Amino acid sequence: MDKGQRSSYLSSNVKKLICFQPDGFPQKGCYGDLFFKDGLLNWNAVEEICNLDQCFSQDGVSDYIMAISHLYPVSYQVHASICQLTTEEFELKYENLLTWTTKSKHLLRCFNLLKSPQSQTGCLVTSLLLLTSTLERLLGDIFLTCSDETVTCPSLLKDLLKMQELRSVLGESFMNCLEVFIGSPCGLNLRNLAWHGFLSDGELPAHYVSFLLMLTISLAETAKAHNEQTHFEKLSERQLIKYSESTIIKDVFQNIELTQTDNSMSKLFSRSHFVTTSMLSLWYLASDFFQQERYEYAVMILLPQLEHSLRRLYASVNEMPGRVQTAESAEFYTTFNEILSPELANGTPNLLLQFLEPCYIELLLDILVHPEGSRLRDHLSHGEVDILHFPKYLANHVLCIAITFCLRFCPDDTSGIDCFSGRDCFSELDGHFGQLDNFSEISITVQDYRSIFHPFSCFRRELSTLICSLLEWKNLAQPNEDEFQENCSEDLYDKTAWERIINTILQQTSFAKSSAEMADRYTSQEERSVCDEEVLKIMLSLLDDCELHTLFRPRYELEVILVLRQVAGHCLQTSHQIQQISQTRYSEWEQKTLRSRQRNNYKRFWFHLPSVAQTLCLLTVVIGSEFNNINKMTGAQVKKNKFLKKCLQCSENLASLSSSSRNKWLECNEVCKTWLDQVSVYYDQHIVWKHVSTAIDYAVYWCGVGV
């Protein structure tokens, strides 16, 4: 892959549509009645001039060339009109309409970007990116406002534009305009061209962005003109995504601090073969936006550019035809979904995943794909993110990923061989980019990167959180033992039966002599904490030592990990509930404010707490062991899942019965007994204990005998 000398990544048909200009244009003085005196579009005049009904026949055949030729002079006139306004005049003129959309700040930003003197070097594309995401969100809000409460808004713009509810509200002409501009791939398809990184510098006509902006502003009047219902006075707004400041991804990379005198970033972009020459100005602009603390703009530009450059790399490595790199009107675009897929459409392996080290793929999957991650491109492009409060750390993270790939494909001045050949040139770049100290740290961080949001990684954190919560049980406040035992009822707990169930499990276990001796010494201790600390600490150690690759695991493994995560979640809920109940009831006990029934329930709580603790410890050991051995699973998954579902049922019941509204401790004890019986049967029939790791043996043994 070289630097890339193509000036355009639009196919000839798409470029023809984008750059189309009708013969004999411009015709002066023909479109003076497009606006009312208040600045609103005169839709009667627009419909008369454009006559889009001719272009969209009822049989489904559409003539987009004709539609664009009709809309071109109108959009040109709209652009000339609104560009004469200052920001203050624009805001004052359309104040009521902007307020109705609830997105006035977004639309004012679009206007300012549109009028920016830098519009030919990327601000125009940024305006389109922001405008299309805002417009899609508004259309969804309008759809939900006019629909039944049980209706769900389509997640894709192409599906949303097909909704009859929108056509009824906004009218056929308005919806046909949207179809031409941002709907069909046979039309201008501006939204997808921008968000998938196909538009090079200078390829986007400004008048199309202006017309889209005017369409968006006109939504209020258009809706009211076609409908007399009062519910269009206010839209049904959906809650936006606000990315938390307290997230593990915040600390992955060090903060990048850019200054106006520091040209290291620009130097890197210009040298790297990862950046296409025709897109270079957009990369520069992203860096400028980051330096200006306009973090949302920086990310809006970088994500499409990452996709564009990775698409080139994907096509090159897999020896695909040039059309894969371009936007076609008759074929699906090559997007992140295909680029990061383990296989090509024909079933052969995707060589890009073999070419790039796993850490690069993990970085991309964490921010783009994994449900627990930010899924940044999807949420941003669909207008679901609160961009007015976009966090710096997320922009910093995306910029570091972009830097990572640029470093990966920088040429070696001495040899003339670039990093596309597979050589690691991080160490060679320090001298070239010494002004920006972060480059070296970024390189080191990437090489050590492991997935944060893969289900495996999430489970490890959740299990660790559960173990830490159980370790806190040693601090549970307990009443004076003599006083407490004096008032306890008898025969609430059949210890003999409990030990018999545990022994059923342990009799099938083969321990080494040293293991048995260690366990004997442990069980001979007179004082035991409610939760077995040693067992839990062993599980923490096992989690730290467990090395499992996360790239493209089999589906059945992900199904298993889903159950394990649910079990861990319910166990954590139970642990938190018990800690809360212990604290509250102890305070009430000491103050002697408990009623008779509450006192008896509190006694049962402490009487049966050891069995609950034992069960939670053993559940922790079981799901930890299953996770540790997940890559050894075979076709016996159906049976194993039946057992895991019994674990899930046990954890669900404990979480429900231990809630503050129920406090069913005798029932909790019965749940524990039933589950331990199931554990005994399972391990008796399906597990050869000598093949389980010694540490797991210790944990299961100690958890079984220690109450």
Secondary structure, DSSP 8 states (H G I E B T S, - for coil): --S---S--B-HHHHHHHT---TT---TTS-TTSB-TTS-B-HHHHHHHH-GGGTB-TTS-B-HHHHHHHHHHHHHHHHHHHTTS-HHHHHHHTHHHHHHHT-HHHHHHHHHHHH-TTGGGTHHHHHHHHHHHHHHHHHHHHHHHSS-TT----SSHHHHTT-HHHHHHH-HHHHHHHIIIII-TTS--HHHHHHTT---TT-S-HHHHHHHHHHHHTHHHHHHHH---GGGGS------B---SS-GGGGSS------TT--HHHHHHHH-TTS-GGGHHHHHHHHHHHHTT-HHHHHHHHHHHHHHHHHHHHHHHTT--GGGGSB-SSS----HHHHT-SB-TTS-B-THHHHS-HHHHHHHHHHHT-TTS--HHHHHHTT-B-GGG--HHHHHHHHHHHHHHHHHT-B-TTT--BGGGS---GGGGTTTTTT-THHHHHHHHHHT---SSSHHHHHHHHHHHHHHHHHGGGG-----HHHHHHT--SSS--HHHHHHHHHHHHTT----HHHHHHHHHHHT-S---SS-HHHHHHHHHHHHH-----TT--HHHHHHHHHHHHHHHHHHHHHHHHHHHHHHHHHHHHTT---HHHHHHHHHHHHHHHHHHHHHHHHHHHHHHHHHTGGG--TTHHHHHHHHHHHHHHHHHHHHHTSTTT--HHHHHHHHHHHHHHHHHHHHHH--GGGS-HHHHHHHHHHHH--
